[in-house]
């Protein structure tokens, strides 16, 4: 399941609590990600899923659910 894998990557990249990682969680506001964390997270997700995030897509991803939806859309 995409969500579980995304959750693992987030746990590896961000210093946050596992129970805080839910689809509605905002990366910055709820999980404490800053811009550098965002770059690291995108790179880790690209490696894990073997995909590339276009810059405009990455900028618009604000929640965990946004990330999952994007990955699911390119992995159809």
DSSP file (Angstrom, degrees, kcal/mol; ACC not computed):
  #  RESIDUE AA STRUCTURE BP1 BP2  ACC     N-H-->O    O-->H-N    N-H-->O    O-->H-N    TCO  KAPPA ALPHA  PHI   PSI    X-CA   Y-CA   Z-CA
    1    1 A X     >        0   0    0      0, 0.0     4,-1.5     0, 0.0     3,-0.2   0.000 360.0 360.0 360.0 133.8    0.0    0.0    0.0
    2    2 A X  H  >  +     0   0    0      1,-0.2     4,-2.7     2,-0.2     5,-0.2   0.889 360.0  57.4 -59.4 -43.2    1.4    3.4   -1.0
    3    3 A X  H  > S+     0   0    0      1,-0.2     4,-2.7     2,-0.2    -1,-0.2   0.913 105.1  50.7 -57.7 -44.7    0.4    5.1    2.3
    4    4 A X  H  > S+     0   0    0      1,-0.2     4,-1.9     2,-0.2    -1,-0.2   0.893 112.5  46.1 -62.8 -39.9    2.5    2.7    4.4
    5    5 A X  H  X S+     0   0    0     -4,-1.5     4,-2.1     2,-0.2    -1,-0.2   0.913 112.6  49.7 -69.1 -42.4    5.6    3.1    2.2
    6    6 A X  H  X S+     0   0    0     -4,-2.7     4,-2.7     1,-0.2    -2,-0.2   0.912 109.2  53.7 -60.4 -41.9    5.2    6.9    2.2
    7    7 A X  H  X S+     0   0    0     -4,-2.7     4,-2.4    -5,-0.2    -1,-0.2   0.905 107.2  50.6 -59.5 -43.2    4.8    6.8    6.0
    8    8 A X  H  X S+     0   0    0     -4,-1.9     4,-1.9     2,-0.2    -1,-0.2   0.915 111.2  48.2 -60.8 -44.3    8.1    4.8    6.3
    9    9 A X  H  X S+     0   0    0     -4,-2.1     4,-1.9     2,-0.2    -2,-0.2   0.916 110.9  50.7 -64.6 -42.9    9.9    7.3    4.2
   10   10 A X  H  X S+     0   0    0     -4,-2.7     4,-3.1     1,-0.2    -2,-0.2   0.917 108.8  51.7 -61.1 -43.4    8.5   10.2    6.2
   11   11 A X  H  < S+     0   0    0     -4,-2.4    -1,-0.2     1,-0.2    -2,-0.2   0.871 110.9  48.6 -61.2 -36.5    9.6    8.6    9.4
   12   12 A X  H  < S+     0   0    0     -4,-1.9    -1,-0.2    -5,-0.2    -2,-0.2   0.838 120.8  35.5 -70.0 -33.0   13.1    8.2    8.0
   13   13 A X  H  < S+     0   0    0     -4,-1.9     2,-0.3    -5,-0.1    -2,-0.2   0.799 114.5  49.6 -94.5 -32.4   13.3   11.8    6.8
   14   14 A X  S  < S-     0   0    0     -4,-3.1     2,-1.4    -5,-0.2    18,-0.1  -0.804  74.0-126.6-114.6 150.1   11.5   13.8    9.5
   15   15 A X        +     0   0    0     -2,-0.3     2,-0.3    16,-0.1    -4,-0.1  -0.698  66.8 120.9 -91.9  84.5   11.7   13.9   13.2
   16   16 A X        -     0   0    0     -2,-1.4     2,-0.3    -5,-0.2    15,-0.1  -0.897  67.0 -91.4-140.6 168.7    8.0   13.3   13.9
   17   17 A X    >   -     0   0    0     -2,-0.3     3,-1.4     1,-0.1     4,-0.5  -0.640  28.3-131.1 -85.4 140.0    5.8   10.8   15.7
   18   18 A X  G >  S+     0   0    0     -2,-0.3     3,-1.5     1,-0.3    -1,-0.1   0.874 106.8  58.0 -57.4 -39.8    4.5    7.9   13.7
   19   19 A X  G 3  S+     0   0    0      1,-0.3    -1,-0.3    -3,-0.0    -2,-0.0   0.684  98.3  61.9 -67.9 -16.1    0.9    8.4   15.0
   20   20 A X  G <  S+     0   0    0     -3,-1.4     2,-1.4     1,-0.1    -1,-0.3   0.638  80.2  93.7 -80.9 -14.5    1.0   12.0   13.5
   21   21 A X    <   +     0   0    0     -3,-1.5     2,-0.3    -4,-0.5    -1,-0.1  -0.659  52.2 139.3 -87.4  94.5    1.5   10.7   10.0
   22   22 A X    >   -     0   0    0     -2,-1.4     3,-1.9     1,-0.0    42,-0.5  -0.869  67.7-100.3-127.8 160.5   -2.1   10.5    8.7
   23   23 A X  T 3  S+     0   0    0     -2,-0.3    42,-2.6     1,-0.3    43,-0.3   0.826 122.2  50.4 -54.0 -33.2   -3.4   11.4    5.2
   24   24 A X  T 3  S+     0   0    0     40,-0.2    -1,-0.3    39,-0.1     2,-0.1   0.593  83.1 117.2 -82.4  -9.7   -4.6   14.8    6.4
   25   25 A X    <   -     0   0    0     -3,-1.9    39,-2.0    -5,-0.1     2,-0.4  -0.373  62.8-134.7 -65.5 130.1   -1.4   15.8    8.1
   26   26 A X  B  >> -A   63   0A   0     37,-0.2     5,-1.6     1,-0.1     4,-1.6  -0.708  10.2-135.7 -84.4 134.2    0.3   18.8    6.7
   27   27 A X  T  45S+     0   0    0     35,-2.8     6,-2.7    -2,-0.4     4,-0.2   0.904  99.2  28.7 -58.5 -45.4    4.0   18.4    6.1
   28   28 A X  T  >5S+     0   0    0     34,-0.4     4,-1.1     4,-0.2    -1,-0.2   0.964 127.3  37.7 -80.8 -56.2    5.0   21.7    7.5
   29   29 A X  T  45S+     0   0    0      1,-0.2    -2,-0.2     2,-0.2    -1,-0.1   0.893 131.1  24.2 -67.8 -42.3    2.3   22.6   10.1
   30   30 A X  T  <5S+     0   0    0     -4,-1.6    -3,-0.2     1,-0.1    -1,-0.2   0.805 131.9  33.8 -96.3 -32.3    1.7   19.1   11.5
   31   31 A X  T  4<S-     0   0    0     -5,-1.6    -3,-0.2    -4,-0.2    -2,-0.2   0.461  99.8-122.1-107.8  -3.0    5.0   17.2   10.9
   32   32 A X     <  +     0   0    0     -4,-1.1     2,-0.3    -6,-0.3    -4,-0.2   0.691  49.8 162.3  76.1  20.2    7.4   20.1   11.2
   33   33 A X        -     0   0    0     -6,-2.7    -1,-0.2    -7,-0.2     2,-0.2  -0.556  19.0-164.3 -76.0 132.9    9.0   19.8    7.8
   34   34 A X     >  -     0   0    0     -2,-0.3     4,-2.2     1,-0.0     5,-0.1  -0.450  42.8 -85.6-100.9-174.9   10.9   22.9    6.6
   35   35 A X  H  > S+     0   0    0      1,-0.2     4,-1.8     2,-0.2     5,-0.1   0.877 129.6  49.6 -63.6 -37.8   12.0   23.5    3.0
   36   36 A X  H  > S+     0   0    0      2,-0.2     4,-2.4     1,-0.2    -1,-0.2   0.906 109.8  51.6 -66.7 -40.7   15.2   21.5    3.3
   37   37 A X  H  > S+     0   0    0      1,-0.2     4,-2.8     2,-0.2    -2,-0.2   0.893 107.2  55.1 -59.5 -39.2   13.2   18.6    4.8
   38   38 A X  H  X S+     0   0    0     -4,-2.2     4,-2.5     2,-0.2    -1,-0.2   0.902 107.8  47.5 -61.7 -42.4   10.9   18.8    1.9
   39   39 A X  H  X S+     0   0    0     -4,-1.8     4,-2.4     2,-0.2    -1,-0.2   0.935 113.5  47.7 -64.4 -46.6   13.7   18.5   -0.6
   40   40 A X  H  X S+     0   0    0     -4,-2.4     4,-2.3     1,-0.2    -2,-0.2   0.902 112.3  50.4 -60.1 -41.5   15.2   15.5    1.3
   41   41 A X  H  X S+     0   0    0     -4,-2.8     4,-2.6     2,-0.2    -2,-0.2   0.927 109.9  48.9 -64.4 -46.1   11.7   13.9    1.5
   42   42 A X  H  X S+     0   0    0     -4,-2.5     4,-2.6     1,-0.2    -1,-0.2   0.920 112.1  49.4 -60.6 -43.9   11.1   14.3   -2.2
   43   43 A X  H  X S+     0   0    0     -4,-2.4     4,-2.1     1,-0.2    -1,-0.2   0.908 111.9  48.2 -62.7 -41.4   14.5   12.8   -3.1
   44   44 A X  H  X S+     0   0    0     -4,-2.3     4,-2.5     2,-0.2    -1,-0.2   0.894 112.4  48.8 -66.2 -39.7   13.9    9.9   -0.8
   45   45 A X  H  X S+     0   0    0     -4,-2.6     4,-2.7     2,-0.2     5,-0.2   0.897 109.1  52.9 -66.4 -40.3   10.4    9.3   -2.3
   46   46 A X  H  X>S+     0   0    0     -4,-2.6     5,-1.2    -5,-0.2     4,-1.2   0.921 112.9  44.6 -60.4 -43.6   11.8    9.5   -5.8
   47   47 A X  H  <5S+     0   0    0     -4,-2.1    -2,-0.2     2,-0.2    -1,-0.2   0.928 115.1  47.3 -64.9 -45.4   14.4    6.8   -4.9
   48   48 A X  H  <5S+     0   0    0     -4,-2.5    -2,-0.2     1,-0.2    -1,-0.2   0.880 124.0  30.4 -66.7 -39.9   11.9    4.6   -3.1
   49   49 A X  H  <5S-     0   0    0     -4,-2.7    -1,-0.2    -5,-0.2    -2,-0.2   0.457 101.1-126.8-100.6  -3.1    9.2    4.7   -5.8
   50   50 A X  T  <5S+     0   0    0     -4,-1.2     2,-0.3    -5,-0.2    -3,-0.2   0.928  70.0 117.1  55.5  48.7   11.6    5.1   -8.7
   51   51 A X      < -     0   0    0     -5,-1.2     2,-0.4    -6,-0.2    -1,-0.2  -0.836  61.3-124.9-133.8 171.3    9.7    8.1  -10.0
   52   52 A X        -     0   0    0     -2,-0.3     2,-0.7    -3,-0.1    -9,-0.1  -0.988  14.9-143.7-122.5 131.8   10.5   11.8  -10.5
   53   53 A X        -     0   0    0     -2,-0.4    -7,-0.0   -11,-0.1     2,-0.0  -0.838  20.4-130.7 -92.0 118.3    8.4   14.6   -9.0
   54   54 A X     >  -     0   0    0     -2,-0.7     4,-2.4     1,-0.1     3,-0.5  -0.390  25.6-114.0 -61.9 148.4    8.1   17.6  -11.3
   55   55 A X  H  > S+     0   0    0      1,-0.3     4,-2.2     2,-0.2     5,-0.2   0.879 115.6  51.6 -55.5 -41.6    8.9   20.8   -9.5
   56   56 A X  H  > S+     0   0    0      1,-0.2     4,-1.3     2,-0.2    -1,-0.3   0.865 110.2  49.2 -66.6 -34.2    5.4   22.1   -9.7
   57   57 A X  H  > S+     0   0    0     -3,-0.5     4,-0.5     2,-0.2    -2,-0.2   0.925 110.8  49.9 -68.4 -44.1    3.9   18.9   -8.3
   58   58 A X  H >< S+     0   0    0     -4,-2.4     3,-1.0     1,-0.2    -2,-0.2   0.891 108.5  52.7 -62.4 -40.3    6.4   18.9   -5.4
   59   59 A X  H 3< S+     0   0    0     -4,-2.2    -1,-0.2     1,-0.2    -2,-0.2   0.851 108.3  51.3 -64.3 -34.1    5.6   22.5   -4.5
   60   60 A X  H 3< S+     0   0    0     -4,-1.3     2,-0.9    -3,-0.2    -1,-0.2   0.484  82.9 102.8 -85.4  -2.3    1.8   21.7   -4.4
   61   61 A X    <<  +     0   0    0     -3,-1.0     3,-0.1    -4,-0.5   -34,-0.0  -0.717  33.4 151.5 -85.4 107.5    2.1   18.8   -2.0
   62   62 A X        +     0   0    0     -2,-0.9   -35,-2.8   -35,-0.1   -34,-0.4   0.678  57.0  42.6-107.7 -24.8    1.1   20.0    1.3
   63   63 A X  B  > S-A   26   0A   0    -37,-0.3     4,-1.5   -36,-0.1   -37,-0.2  -0.774  81.1-113.5-121.7 165.6   -0.3   16.9    3.0
   64   64 A X  H  > S+     0   0    0    -39,-2.0     4,-2.3   -42,-0.5   -41,-0.2   0.893 119.4  56.7 -60.3 -40.0    0.7   13.2    3.3
   65   65 A X  H  > S+     0   0    0    -42,-2.6     4,-2.7   -43,-0.2    -1,-0.2   0.849 100.9  56.6 -61.9 -35.6   -2.5   12.5    1.3
   66   66 A X  H  > S+     0   0    0    -43,-0.3     4,-2.1     2,-0.2    -1,-0.2   0.906 108.4  47.7 -61.6 -41.4   -1.2   14.7   -1.6
   67   67 A X  H  X S+     0   0    0     -4,-1.5     4,-2.5     2,-0.2     5,-0.2   0.943 112.6  47.7 -64.8 -48.1    1.9   12.7   -1.8
   68   68 A X  H  X S+     0   0    0     -4,-2.3     4,-2.7     1,-0.2     5,-0.2   0.917 111.8  50.4 -59.9 -44.8    0.1    9.4   -1.8
   69   69 A X  H  X S+     0   0    0     -4,-2.7     4,-1.9     2,-0.2    -1,-0.2   0.902 111.2  48.5 -62.8 -41.5   -2.4   10.6   -4.5
   70   70 A X  H  X S+     0   0    0     -4,-2.1     4,-1.6     2,-0.2    -2,-0.2   0.947 112.6  47.3 -64.3 -47.6    0.4   11.8   -6.7
   71   71 A X  H  X S+     0   0    0     -4,-2.5     4,-1.3     1,-0.2     3,-0.2   0.917 112.4  49.8 -61.1 -43.4    2.4    8.6   -6.4
   72   72 A X  H  < S+     0   0    0     -4,-2.7    -1,-0.2     1,-0.2    -2,-0.2   0.866 107.8  55.3 -62.5 -35.2   -0.8    6.5   -7.1
   73   73 A X  H  < S+     0   0    0     -4,-1.9     3,-0.5     1,-0.2    -1,-0.2   0.834 112.8  40.4 -70.2 -30.7   -1.5    8.7  -10.2
   74   74 A X  H  < S+     0   0    0     -4,-1.6    -1,-0.2    -3,-0.2    -2,-0.2   0.618 111.9  56.9 -91.3 -12.4    1.9    8.0  -11.8
   75   75 A X     <        0   0    0     -4,-1.3    -1,-0.2    -5,-0.2    -2,-0.1  -0.009 360.0 360.0-106.4  28.7    2.0    4.3  -10.8
   76   76 A X              0   0    0     -3,-0.5    -1,-0.2    -5,-0.0    -2,-0.1   0.481 360.0 360.0 -75.3 360.0   -1.3    3.3  -12.5
